[in-house]
Amino acid sequence: MKLRGFTLIELLISFTIVVLLVTGAAQLTIHSVFVKRRSDIAVRSAELASAKLEYLKALPFESEKLAEGFSVDRLQDSPGSEHYQIKWQILEVSSHLKRIEIECTSESCQKKGVRLVLFYSREMGF
């Protein structure tokens, strides 16, 4: 009577293949979570910078908040979430033109940020 079944070698080979597949899937999952987090930070930075730009654009040209200078704000979306830093600089190019530059970065990932520039004209109103 001959027994049919798996040998130890066949079991070891199949186990090794399964471990390699699971390890590859785990690495792929970890990488995709990391990439998603970075893209979420980039999108949120763009939203915050755009919101600040729209706020400054809505102010009258003569507003004190549009005086020449450099400012920094630190924001947190919600408790326990990411911290963001918004820097903006206003330069008076001429008596009728201001240059507003806004940069928004996450404090945990400062290499990836968003920079927006607006030239604000007194005559045009934007």
C-alpha positions in Angstrom: 0.0 0.0 0.0 1.5 3.3 -1.1 0.7 6.4 0.8 -0.1 9.6 -1.1 0.7 12.9 0.4 3.1 15.8 0.5 6.7 15.4 1.2 8.6 17.7 3.6 10.4 19.4 0.7 7.1 20.2 -1.1 5.7 21.7 2.1 8.8 23.8 2.7 8.8 25.1 -0.9 5.1 26.0 -0.8 5.5 27.6 2.6 8.4 29.7 1.3 6.3 30.8 -1.7 3.4 31.8 0.5 5.7 33.8 2.8 7.3 35.7 -0.1 3.9 36.6 -1.5 2.6 37.8 1.9 5.8 39.8 2.5 5.5 41.5 -0.9 1.9 42.3 -0.3 2.7 43.8 3.1 5.4 46.0 1.6 3.1 47.2 -1.1 0.4 48.0 1.4 2.9 50.0 3.6 4.2 51.9 0.6 0.7 52.8 -0.6 -0.3 54.0 2.9 2.8 56.2 3.0 2.1 57.6 -0.5 -1.5 58.3 0.4 -0.5 60.2 3.5 2.0 62.4 1.6 -0.6 63.1 -1.1 -3.2 64.0 1.6 -0.7 66.4 3.1 0.0 68.0 -0.3 -3.7 68.4 -1.0 -4.5 69.9 2.4 -1.5 72.3 2.1 -2.8 73.5 -1.3 -6.3 74.0 0.2 -4.9 76.0 3.2 -2.7 78.1 1.0 -5.5 78.8 -1.5 -7.9 79.8 1.4 -5.3 82.2 2.8 -4.8 83.7 -0.7 -8.5 84.1 -1.2 -8.8 85.8 2.2 -6.0 88.3 1.4 -7.4 88.9 -2.0 -10.8 89.8 -0.6 -9.3 92.6 1.6 -9.2 96.2 0.3 -5.9 97.2 -1.3 -5.3 99.7 1.5 -5.9 97.3 4.4 -3.4 97.1 7.2 -3.3 93.3 6.8 -1.9 93.9 3.3 1.0 96.0 4.5 4.4 95.1 3.4 5.9 92.4 5.6 6.3 88.7 6.5 3.9 86.6 8.6 3.6 83.1 9.9 0.6 81.1 11.1 0.6 77.6 12.5 -2.6 75.5 12.1 -3.9 72.2 13.2 -7.0 70.7 11.4 -8.3 68.8 14.4 -6.9 67.5 17.7 -4.3 64.8 16.9 -4.0 65.7 13.3 -1.3 67.2 11.1 0.2 70.6 12.0 0.7 73.1 9.1 2.7 76.2 8.8 1.6 79.0 6.5 4.1 81.8 5.7 3.2 84.8 3.6 5.2 87.7 2.4 3.7 90.9 1.0 5.9 93.2 -1.1 4.9 96.5 -2.5 6.1 96.5 -6.1 4.7 99.9 -6.8 2.0 102.2 -5.4 -0.6 100.3 -7.3 0.8 96.7 -7.2 1.5 94.3 -4.4 3.1 90.9 -4.7 1.7 88.3 -2.2 3.6 85.0 -1.8 2.2 82.2 0.3 3.9 79.0 1.3 2.2 76.2 3.2 4.0 73.1 4.5 3.3 70.3 6.9 5.5 70.4 10.0 6.2 66.7 9.6 6.9 66.8 5.9 8.5 70.2 5.1 10.1 69.2 1.8 6.7 68.9 0.2 4.9 72.2 0.3 2.8 74.5 -1.8 3.8 78.0 -2.9 1.4 80.5 -4.5 2.1 83.9 -5.8 -0.4 86.7 -6.6 0.1 90.1 -8.0 -2.6 92.3 -6.5 -3.5 95.4 -8.5 -5.3 98.4 -7.1 -6.9 99.2 -10.5 -8.0 95.7 -11.3 -9.1 94.9 -7.7 -7.4 91.5 -7.7 
